[in-house]
Amino acid sequence: MDLILWRHADAREPEAGEPDADRALTPKGERQAARMANWLNRQLPGSARVLVSPTLRTRQTAACLEHKLRLCPDLAPGASVDALLGAARWPDAKEPVVIVGHQDTLGLTAAWLLAGGVQPWAVRKGAVWWLRRRERNGCPTVSLHAVVSPDQV
C-alpha cells in the first residue's frame, strides 16, 4: 500500500476571532499547492483515493489534483495517528491513498510507520512524504519512497 502524506501549503495567520479552520492559503501557498499537485498528478494512478481535512487551507491545497476529493472530518487539526490510519484503511487498502492534512498528525504518523514510535517529526508546509508498505519474505516493511517539497518540483 502507498500512503502519501501531504501537508497543506502556506496559510495566512488567523485574524482576531477567526476560526482556525477558515484560514486560507497565502499567494505563496497557492503556488506551492499548484506545484505539488502538478507533480502528484504525474505520479498518482487514477485509482488513488484523496482524503482531505475539512479546513479551508487543506481543501485549497488539494484543489488542483485531478482526482475526486473526499472531505474527512477524522483528519481535522489535532487528529490522532489512529484516526488517520483508519481513514486511509492502513495497511489493507489496495489503492494508493493521499492524505491532505496537518502537522502534527502527519509527522507523528510518518514517525510511527517508519520508526515504530510516536515522535514529533516535522513535515514542511506543502511537502509530500510518500510511504510504501510491502511484504518482504513474509514480513511487512515500510519504506520512504519519496520526500518532496514544493521548491523541488
C-alpha positions as CSV (number, residue, x, y, z in Angstrom):
1,M,0.0,0.0,0.0
2,D,1.2,3.5,-0.8
3,L,0.3,6.3,1.7
4,I,1.0,9.8,0.6
5,L,1.1,12.4,3.4
6,W,0.7,15.9,2.0
7,R,0.8,18.8,4.4
8,H,-1.3,21.9,3.5
9,A,0.6,24.7,1.8
10,D,1.5,28.0,3.5
11,A,-1.6,29.6,5.1
12,R,-2.1,33.1,6.5
13,E,-2.3,33.7,10.2
14,P,-5.8,33.9,11.6
15,E,-7.4,37.3,12.2
16,A,-8.8,38.1,15.6
17,G,-11.7,35.9,16.4
18,E,-11.4,33.9,13.2
19,P,-11.8,30.1,13.5
20,D,-8.6,28.3,12.6
21,A,-10.5,26.1,10.1
22,D,-11.2,29.2,8.0
23,R,-7.6,30.2,7.3
24,A,-6.9,30.5,3.6
25,L,-3.7,29.9,1.7
26,T,-1.3,32.8,1.1
27,P,-0.3,33.6,-2.5
28,K,2.9,31.6,-1.7
29,G,0.8,28.7,-0.5
30,E,-1.3,28.8,-3.7
31,R,1.9,28.5,-5.8
32,Q,3.2,25.7,-3.5
33,A,-0.1,23.8,-3.8
34,A,-0.2,24.1,-7.6
35,R,3.4,22.9,-8.0
36,M,2.9,19.9,-5.7
37,A,-0.5,19.0,-7.3
38,N,1.1,19.1,-10.7
39,W,3.8,16.7,-9.6
40,L,1.3,14.4,-7.9
41,N,-0.9,14.4,-11.0
42,R,2.0,13.0,-12.9
43,Q,2.8,10.3,-10.2
44,L,-0.5,9.1,-9.0
45,P,-2.5,6.3,-10.7
46,G,-6.1,7.1,-11.5
47,S,-7.2,4.7,-8.7
48,A,-5.7,6.8,-5.9
49,R,-8.1,8.0,-3.2
50,V,-7.7,11.5,-1.9
51,L,-8.8,12.3,1.7
52,V,-8.8,15.9,2.8
53,S,-9.2,17.6,6.2
54,P,-12.2,19.8,6.1
55,T,-10.2,23.0,6.8
56,L,-10.2,25.7,4.0
57,R,-6.4,25.6,3.7
58,T,-6.3,21.8,3.0
59,R,-9.2,22.0,0.6
60,Q,-7.4,24.8,-1.3
61,T,-4.1,22.7,-1.2
62,A,-5.8,19.7,-2.8
63,A,-8.0,21.6,-5.3
64,C,-5.6,21.3,-8.3
65,L,-5.4,17.5,-8.0
66,E,-7.0,15.6,-10.9
67,H,-8.7,13.2,-8.5
68,K,-12.0,13.2,-6.7
69,L,-11.6,14.6,-3.2
70,R,-13.3,13.3,-0.2
71,L,-13.6,15.5,2.9
72,C,-12.7,13.5,6.0
73,P,-13.5,15.1,9.4
74,D,-11.2,12.5,11.0
75,L,-8.3,14.4,9.5
76,A,-9.1,17.8,11.1
77,P,-6.3,19.5,13.1
78,G,-5.3,17.5,16.2
79,A,-6.4,14.2,14.7
80,S,-4.8,11.1,16.1
81,V,-2.4,8.8,14.2
82,D,-5.0,6.0,14.7
83,A,-7.8,8.2,13.1
84,L,-5.6,8.9,10.1
85,L,-4.6,5.3,9.6
86,G,-8.2,4.2,10.0
87,A,-9.4,6.7,7.4
88,A,-6.7,5.5,5.0
89,R,-7.6,1.8,5.7
90,W,-3.9,1.2,6.5
91,P,-2.4,-1.2,5.7
92,D,-5.1,-3.0,3.8
93,A,-6.1,-0.5,1.1
94,K,-5.5,-1.8,-2.4
95,E,-5.2,1.7,-3.9
96,P,-2.7,4.5,-3.0
97,V,-4.2,6.9,-0.5
98,V,-3.3,10.6,-0.4
99,I,-4.0,12.3,3.0
100,V,-4.1,16.1,2.8
101,G,-3.7,17.2,6.4
102,H,-1.8,18.9,9.2
103,Q,1.3,19.0,11.3
104,D,1.5,17.4,13.9
105,T,-0.6,14.4,12.8
106,L,1.3,13.9,9.6
107,G,4.7,14.0,11.3
108,L,3.6,11.7,14.1
109,T,2.2,9.2,11.5
110,A,5.4,9.2,9.5
111,A,7.4,8.5,12.6
112,W,5.1,5.8,13.8
113,L,5.2,3.9,10.4
114,L,8.9,4.4,9.7
115,A,10.5,4.3,13.2
116,G,7.9,2.4,15.2
117,G,7.2,5.2,17.7
118,V,5.4,8.4,18.1
119,Q,7.9,11.2,17.6
120,P,7.4,14.9,16.7
121,W,8.8,14.7,13.1
122,A,8.2,17.9,11.1
123,V,6.7,17.8,7.6
124,R,7.3,21.1,5.8
125,K,4.4,23.2,4.5
126,G,3.3,21.9,1.2
127,A,5.5,18.9,1.2
128,V,4.7,15.3,0.4
129,W,6.0,12.2,2.2
130,W,5.3,9.1,0.2
131,L,5.4,5.9,2.2
132,R,5.2,2.4,0.8
133,R,4.3,-0.8,2.7
134,R,5.3,-4.1,1.1
135,E,5.7,-7.7,2.2
136,R,9.3,-8.9,2.0
137,N,10.0,-12.6,2.8
138,G,6.7,-12.7,4.7
139,C,7.4,-9.7,6.8
140,P,5.7,-6.3,6.3
141,T,8.1,-3.4,5.7
142,V,7.5,0.3,5.4
143,S,9.9,2.4,3.3
144,L,10.2,6.0,2.5
145,H,9.6,6.2,-1.3
146,A,9.9,10.0,-1.6
147,V,10.0,13.2,0.3
148,V,9.3,16.2,-2.0
149,S,8.8,19.8,-1.1
150,P,7.2,22.4,-3.3
151,D,10.6,24.1,-4.1
152,Q,11.9,20.9,-5.5
153,V,9.3,20.5,-8.3
